[in-house]
Structures are given as C-alpha cells and as structure tokens.
C-alpha cells in the first residue's frame, strides 16, 4: 500500500507581479504531485499570475480585510484543511502565528527571497523611524527562531540571516528559484508589437522589473546618458511602479526621450530581452534575480550590479559582467565593454545559455521536494 501524500500549502498576500509570487507559482506547479497534495492560500485573490497556477492545485483566498481579519481567516483555513506543512512567501509572522494558533501541528517554512538587512534599508517600505527597524529586527530574530525551516534563495541571503539575525544555519537551506527555460525560450520567439518595433534601433539594452527604489533605474538611466557619448545605444525598460513619474522626469531632463522607452508591464518580457544586445540589472540589492537567468536562457549577455543574488547566478567574465561599484560610470563602462566587442559578446551569450540550465525548473523542483520532506521528518 502506498504512503498517503503529505498536504502542503503555500501562503502569499496575493499573486501580484513580483518575483516571489512568480517563483511560488512555478515551484508549487512543478513539485511532485505523487508526493504532495498541493494547495495555495492568498489573503486576496488577485494578481497576474493567477491564470498560471496549475488546475490540480486547490486555490483558496481570504476576503482581503484588515490585518486581524486576515490572521483569523488564515488560522481558520489551516485549522479546517490541516496541512502538514505551510510555506510562507512574505507575511512570515502572520503565517507563523496563525499556523501555531490553528493547533494542527503543521510545520512552518519561511521562503526568504531578499537579504533582510537590505530590506530594512529599502526606501519603498515605511521605515520612518529608527525604532521601526529595531522592532522589526527583534521580531525577525524571534520569528525565524520559531520557524521549522528557512529557505534562502542565495548564499548571500542565508549568510545575512545567520550573521545579522542569529538564525541557526542548520535550519537554513539555500534553494535557487526555478526558471521554466522551455517556456521562456518559446515565448521569446513571439514578435514585438509594431509600436516597439519602430523604436528598436540597435544596439539595444533591455531592463525589466518594477519601477521601485530597490531596482535603482536612475543609476541605469544615468549610465545610458554617459554611454551615449561613445555608443548610440537605446534602452527599453519593462515594468510599472510608483517611480514612473520620477523616471520620466529624469529621462526628459537628460534629453533621452528618444533613447529610453518605458514599456509598462509586459506579460511576455522575453520577446524583448531575446532581441537585445545586453540585459542590464542595476538593483541596489537582489536576493536572487530570476530575470538574470531568463535573460541568459534567451542567449543574452547580462551586466548586473553585484549583489547577493547576482553573485550566485553570474560568473563574471564568463557568462556576463558584475559591476562591483554601483556608479553610472562603472555601469556604462561594463555595457560598453560588451557592446564594443561583438566576438566577446557572442562568447558571453553562448556561455549564458549553458549556465541557465543550472536553474531549470525540474532541478529546482526536486530540490524543494527533498528539503520539504526533510522538514516533515
């Protein structure tokens, strides 16, 4: 007689268009259905990744009310459905306390996508007073000590938790986010919309990600202004966010209206990336950087500012370039290095395509199956 499947539930605030949400959907879709009875719980049933969740996965959602209401709804859901293991992507402490209060003995796993130290300095979050950060740091130490397992997306994220927040390294597992390489490469072949095709004058640099402080698009735009003195490159930025107005003002101030195109959210970013000479990522920090792997899978060299996540993905000088100094001149120099040498660009592109295979969806899913089964034991 075969053993019954273990019940696993991924919990998120919503499936809004961020890296954690996309990773959660891809991981849960790919986990072994023979081992797991899979479900997902959302505080609010919304977000562009909803259609991507596999039909075999049970999806439940709360009413999207206030914090106490969300906590109560989740506690009730866990009590009723009795999962063996709950994996929290974001809202870690709400999930931890609701799962414990449900009293069903569920293991609680945190999936940590970003370095916590960098998160505490992120201008996108309301750290108006120093005591906010101090209190959050203290709660982080308590919460992570109470979790049964912590999954970190990179070695840098794991080290930050251990060194800065005292998380026991024995309960941390470093597991890369998966990338559906086949899907990326198939979608990359789609044609561009005519409105973008008309503006596509090579050499082209593409960047992608929400228009937020952490992504540091002002640095990239300043780098393009510097680079244009030597190479007539154009930049296409894919994404939406609260800083769009400020970025448009910067583009106008630098006289780059005909050079930098803000393309908004694109359901298929890969058809843009695959046609670029270079993919650029100038984030202040990255816990992983899925989009770097996606660009590499498209056979495009990457230039990225050095961060915890980027270091685990990019082999400097082999499949892309890492920029250690987060300055416009340093980024412009790296971009020029790739754009001005077609033979080297081709070598970087070939190596990037091969490197992306390390992060293929089946490999990452098997690693999750193994780590979460270990958490149950």
C-alpha positions as CSV (number, residue, x, y, z in Angstrom):
1,X,0.0,0.0,0.0
2,X,1.5,3.4,-1.0
3,X,2.0,6.1,1.6
4,X,-0.6,8.9,1.5
5,X,0.6,12.2,0.1
6,X,1.6,15.0,2.5
7,X,-0.5,18.1,2.4
8,X,1.4,21.3,1.6
9,X,0.1,24.8,1.4
10,X,1.9,27.9,0.0
11,X,0.7,31.2,1.6
12,X,1.0,34.6,0.0
13,X,-0.7,38.0,0.3
14,X,-1.7,37.8,-3.4
15,X,-0.3,36.8,-6.8
16,X,0.7,40.4,-7.7
17,X,3.5,40.7,-10.3
18,X,6.6,40.2,-8.2
19,X,9.5,37.7,-8.2
20,X,8.4,35.9,-5.1
21,X,4.9,35.4,-6.4
22,X,6.1,34.1,-9.8
23,X,8.5,31.8,-8.0
24,X,5.8,30.4,-5.7
25,X,3.6,29.5,-8.6
26,X,6.3,27.9,-10.6
27,X,7.6,25.9,-7.6
28,X,4.2,24.6,-6.5
29,X,3.2,23.7,-10.1
30,X,6.4,21.7,-10.5
31,X,6.5,19.8,-7.2
32,X,5.9,16.1,-7.4
33,X,2.1,15.5,-7.3
34,X,2.8,11.9,-6.2
35,X,4.4,13.2,-3.0
36,X,2.2,16.3,-2.3
37,X,-1.4,17.2,-2.0
38,X,-0.8,20.8,-3.1
39,X,-2.8,24.0,-2.2
40,X,-2.3,27.7,-2.2
41,X,-3.9,30.3,0.1
42,X,-4.0,34.0,-0.7
43,X,-5.0,36.9,1.5
44,X,-6.5,38.5,-1.6
45,X,-7.5,36.6,-4.8
46,X,-5.7,38.9,-7.3
47,X,-2.7,39.2,-9.4
48,X,-1.4,38.5,-13.0
49,X,-0.1,35.1,-12.0
50,X,-3.5,33.6,-11.1
51,X,-4.0,32.0,-14.5
52,X,-0.6,30.3,-14.3
53,X,-1.4,28.2,-11.2
54,X,-2.0,24.6,-12.3
55,X,-5.6,23.4,-12.2
56,X,-4.6,20.5,-10.0
57,X,-3.7,22.9,-7.2
58,X,-6.5,23.9,-4.8
59,X,-6.7,27.7,-4.5
60,X,-8.4,29.4,-1.6
61,X,-8.4,33.1,-0.6
62,X,-9.5,35.3,2.2
63,X,-11.6,38.4,2.0
64,X,-8.7,40.8,1.9
65,X,-9.7,42.7,5.1
66,X,-7.6,44.2,7.8
67,X,-4.6,42.5,9.5
68,X,-6.5,40.9,12.3
69,X,-9.2,39.7,9.9
70,X,-6.6,38.2,7.6
71,X,-5.0,36.4,10.5
72,X,-8.3,34.9,11.7
73,X,-9.2,33.8,8.2
74,X,-5.9,32.1,7.7
75,X,-6.0,30.4,11.2
76,X,-9.4,29.1,10.4
77,X,-8.3,27.8,7.0
78,X,-5.4,26.0,8.4
79,X,-7.5,24.5,11.2
80,X,-10.1,23.2,8.7
81,X,-7.7,21.9,6.0
82,X,-5.0,20.6,8.3
83,X,-1.9,20.9,6.1
84,X,1.2,19.0,7.1
85,X,3.5,21.9,6.0
86,X,2.8,25.6,5.4
87,X,5.3,27.6,3.3
88,X,5.2,31.3,3.7
89,X,6.2,33.7,0.9
90,X,6.1,37.1,2.6
91,X,3.9,38.0,5.7
92,X,6.0,35.5,7.6
93,X,4.9,36.4,11.1
94,X,1.2,36.4,10.3
95,X,1.6,33.0,8.8
96,X,3.7,31.6,11.6
97,X,1.4,32.7,14.4
98,X,-1.8,31.7,12.6
99,X,-0.4,28.3,11.9
100,X,0.6,27.8,15.5
101,X,-2.7,29.1,16.8
102,X,-4.6,26.7,14.5
103,X,-3.2,23.9,16.6
104,X,-2.9,21.2,13.9
105,X,0.9,20.6,14.2
106,X,1.7,22.0,10.8
107,X,5.4,22.6,10.1
108,X,6.1,26.2,9.1
109,X,8.7,27.1,6.5
110,X,9.8,30.6,5.5
111,X,10.9,31.3,1.9
112,X,13.2,34.3,2.1
113,X,13.7,35.9,-1.2
114,X,15.7,39.0,-0.2
115,X,18.6,39.9,2.2
116,X,16.8,41.1,5.3
117,X,19.4,43.7,6.0
118,X,18.9,45.3,2.6
119,X,15.1,45.1,3.1
120,X,15.4,47.2,6.3
121,X,17.1,50.0,4.3
122,X,14.6,49.8,1.3
123,X,13.0,53.2,0.7
124,X,9.9,51.5,-0.6
125,X,8.9,50.5,2.9
126,X,7.8,52.8,5.7
127,X,10.9,52.8,7.9
128,X,10.1,56.3,9.1
129,X,11.7,55.9,12.5
130,X,14.8,54.0,13.6
131,X,12.7,52.2,16.2
132,X,10.6,50.7,13.4
133,X,13.7,48.9,12.1
134,X,14.9,48.0,15.6
135,X,11.5,46.4,16.4
136,X,11.3,44.6,13.1
137,X,14.8,43.2,13.6
138,X,13.9,41.9,17.0
139,X,10.7,40.3,15.7
140,X,12.7,38.8,12.8
141,X,15.0,37.1,15.3
142,X,12.1,35.6,17.3
143,X,10.1,34.6,14.2
144,X,12.9,32.9,12.4
145,X,14.0,31.1,15.5
146,X,10.4,29.7,15.8
147,X,10.2,28.5,12.1
148,X,10.9,24.9,11.4
149,X,12.9,25.6,8.2
150,X,14.1,28.7,6.3
151,X,14.7,28.5,2.6
152,X,17.1,31.2,1.3
153,X,17.3,31.9,-2.4
154,X,21.0,32.5,-2.4
155,X,24.1,32.1,-0.3
156,X,24.1,35.8,0.4
157,X,20.6,35.7,1.8
158,X,21.5,32.8,4.0
159,X,24.7,34.4,5.3
160,X,22.8,37.6,6.1
161,X,20.2,35.7,8.2
162,X,22.9,33.9,10.1
163,X,25.3,36.8,10.6
164,X,22.9,39.7,11.2
165,X,19.9,38.0,12.8
166,X,21.3,34.9,14.5
167,X,19.3,32.4,12.5
168,X,20.7,28.9,13.1
169,X,22.5,27.9,9.9
170,X,21.4,24.3,10.5
171,X,17.8,25.2,9.8
172,X,18.6,27.2,6.6
173,X,18.6,25.6,3.1
174,X,19.8,27.5,0.0
175,X,17.5,26.7,-2.8
176,X,17.5,28.6,-6.1
177,X,14.3,29.8,-7.6
178,X,13.3,27.8,-10.7
179,X,13.0,29.1,-14.2
180,X,10.9,27.5,-16.8
181,X,13.5,27.6,-19.5
182,X,11.4,25.9,-22.2
183,X,8.6,28.4,-21.6
184,X,11.0,31.4,-21.7
185,X,12.6,30.3,-25.0
186,X,9.3,29.5,-26.7
187,X,7.8,32.9,-25.6
188,X,11.0,34.7,-26.7
189,X,10.2,33.9,-30.4
190,X,7.0,35.9,-30.4
191,X,7.1,39.1,-32.5
192,X,7.3,42.6,-31.0
193,X,4.4,44.9,-31.2
194,X,4.8,47.4,-34.0
195,X,4.9,50.4,-31.7
196,X,8.1,49.0,-30.1
197,X,9.5,47.6,-33.4
198,X,9.6,51.1,-34.8
199,X,11.8,52.4,-31.9
200,X,14.0,49.3,-31.9
201,X,17.3,50.7,-33.2
202,X,20.4,48.7,-32.3
203,X,22.3,48.4,-30.2
204,X,19.6,47.8,-27.7
205,X,19.8,47.3,-23.9
206,X,16.8,45.9,-22.1
207,X,16.0,46.1,-18.3
208,X,13.0,44.6,-16.5
209,X,11.5,44.9,-13.1
210,X,9.1,47.0,-11.1
211,X,9.8,50.8,-11.1
212,X,10.8,50.9,-7.5
213,X,13.7,52.2,-5.4
214,X,15.4,48.8,-5.0
215,X,15.8,48.4,-8.8
216,X,17.7,51.7,-9.0
217,X,16.7,52.7,-12.5
218,X,18.1,56.2,-12.1
219,X,21.6,54.7,-12.0
220,X,20.9,52.8,-15.3
221,X,19.5,55.9,-17.0
222,X,22.5,58.0,-15.9
223,X,24.7,55.2,-17.2
224,X,22.9,55.3,-20.6
225,X,23.5,59.1,-20.8
226,X,27.2,58.5,-20.2
227,X,27.4,55.6,-22.6
228,X,25.7,57.6,-25.4
229,X,28.8,59.8,-25.7
230,X,30.5,56.7,-27.2
231,X,27.9,54.2,-28.3
232,X,24.4,55.2,-29.6
233,X,22.6,52.6,-27.5
234,X,18.9,52.6,-26.7
235,X,17.3,51.4,-23.5
236,X,13.9,49.6,-23.1
237,X,12.6,49.3,-19.6
238,X,9.8,46.7,-18.9
239,X,7.7,47.2,-15.7
240,X,5.4,49.5,-13.8
241,X,5.7,51.1,-10.4
242,X,5.3,54.2,-8.3
243,X,8.5,55.8,-9.5
244,X,7.4,56.1,-13.2
245,X,6.8,59.8,-12.9
246,X,10.2,60.5,-11.5
247,X,11.9,58.3,-14.1
248,X,10.1,60.1,-16.9
249,X,11.3,63.4,-15.5
250,X,14.9,62.2,-15.3
251,X,14.7,61.0,-18.9
252,X,13.4,64.3,-20.1
253,X,16.0,66.3,-18.0
254,X,18.8,64.3,-19.7
255,X,17.3,64.7,-23.2
256,X,16.8,60.9,-23.6
257,X,13.1,60.9,-24.6
258,X,14.0,59.3,-28.0
259,X,16.5,57.0,-26.4
260,X,14.8,55.4,-23.3
261,X,11.4,53.8,-23.7
262,X,9.3,52.8,-20.7
263,X,7.2,49.9,-22.0
264,X,5.0,49.2,-18.9
265,X,4.2,45.8,-17.6
266,X,4.7,43.1,-20.3
267,X,3.1,39.7,-20.0
268,X,5.9,38.4,-22.3
269,X,9.1,40.3,-21.4
270,X,11.2,37.6,-23.1
271,X,10.4,38.7,-26.6
272,X,12.1,42.0,-25.8
273,X,15.0,40.5,-23.9
274,X,15.9,38.0,-26.6
275,X,16.3,40.7,-29.2
276,X,18.6,42.8,-27.0
277,X,22.4,43.0,-27.3
278,X,22.6,43.2,-23.5
279,X,20.3,42.8,-20.5
280,X,21.1,45.2,-17.6
281,X,20.1,45.0,-13.9
282,X,21.3,47.8,-11.7
283,X,19.5,46.9,-8.4
284,X,20.6,48.1,-5.1
285,X,20.2,44.5,-3.9
286,X,18.8,41.2,-5.2
287,X,18.1,38.1,-3.2
288,X,18.2,36.1,-6.3
289,X,17.4,37.7,-9.7
290,X,15.1,35.4,-11.7
291,X,15.2,37.8,-14.6
292,X,19.0,37.4,-15.0
293,X,18.5,33.7,-15.6
294,X,15.7,34.4,-18.0
295,X,17.9,36.7,-20.0
296,X,20.7,34.1,-20.0
297,X,18.3,31.5,-21.2
298,X,17.4,33.8,-24.1
299,X,21.1,33.8,-25.0
300,X,21.7,37.4,-24.0
301,X,24.8,38.6,-22.0
302,X,24.0,40.3,-18.7
303,X,25.5,43.2,-17.0
304,X,24.5,43.4,-13.3
305,X,25.4,45.3,-10.2
306,X,27.0,42.9,-7.7
307,X,24.5,41.7,-5.0
308,X,23.8,38.6,-3.0
309,X,21.6,37.0,-5.7
310,X,23.6,38.1,-8.8
311,X,26.8,36.6,-7.4
312,X,25.1,33.1,-7.3
313,X,24.0,33.5,-10.9
314,X,26.6,35.4,-12.9
315,X,30.1,34.1,-13.4
316,X,32.0,37.4,-14.0
317,X,33.7,37.5,-17.4
318,X,32.3,34.1,-18.4
319,X,28.5,34.5,-18.9
320,X,28.1,38.2,-18.0
321,X,29.7,41.0,-16.1
322,X,29.3,42.0,-12.5
323,X,29.7,45.7,-11.6
324,X,31.2,46.0,-8.1
325,X,30.9,49.8,-7.9
326,X,27.3,51.0,-8.1
327,X,28.1,54.1,-10.1
328,X,26.9,55.3,-13.5
329,X,30.4,55.4,-15.0
330,X,31.1,51.8,-13.8
331,X,27.8,50.5,-15.3
332,X,28.4,52.5,-18.5
333,X,31.9,51.0,-18.8
334,X,30.7,47.5,-18.4
335,X,27.9,48.0,-21.0
336,X,30.5,49.5,-23.4
337,X,32.8,46.5,-22.8
338,X,30.1,44.1,-24.1
339,X,28.7,46.3,-26.9
340,X,32.0,47.3,-28.4
341,X,33.3,43.7,-28.8
342,X,30.9,41.5,-30.9
343,X,33.1,38.4,-30.6
344,X,33.2,38.6,-26.9
345,X,29.5,39.3,-26.7
346,X,28.9,36.2,-28.7
347,X,31.1,34.1,-26.3
348,X,29.3,35.6,-23.3
349,X,25.9,34.8,-24.9
350,X,26.9,31.2,-25.6
351,X,28.1,30.7,-22.0
352,X,25.0,32.4,-20.6
353,X,22.7,29.9,-22.5
354,X,24.6,27.0,-21.0
355,X,24.7,28.5,-17.5
356,X,21.0,29.0,-17.3
357,X,20.5,25.2,-17.4
358,X,21.6,25.0,-13.7
359,X,18.3,26.7,-12.8
360,X,15.9,24.6,-14.9
361,X,12.5,24.0,-13.3
362,X,12.8,20.2,-12.8
363,X,16.1,20.6,-11.0
364,X,14.8,23.3,-8.6
365,X,11.5,21.4,-8.0
366,X,13.4,18.2,-7.0
367,X,15.4,20.3,-4.5
368,X,12.2,21.6,-3.0
369,X,10.7,18.2,-2.8
370,X,13.7,16.9,-0.9
371,X,14.1,19.9,1.5
372,X,10.4,20.0,2.4
373,X,10.2,16.2,3.0
374,X,13.2,16.7,5.3
375,X,11.3,19.4,7.2
376,X,8.5,17.0,7.8
377,X,10.8,14.4,9.2
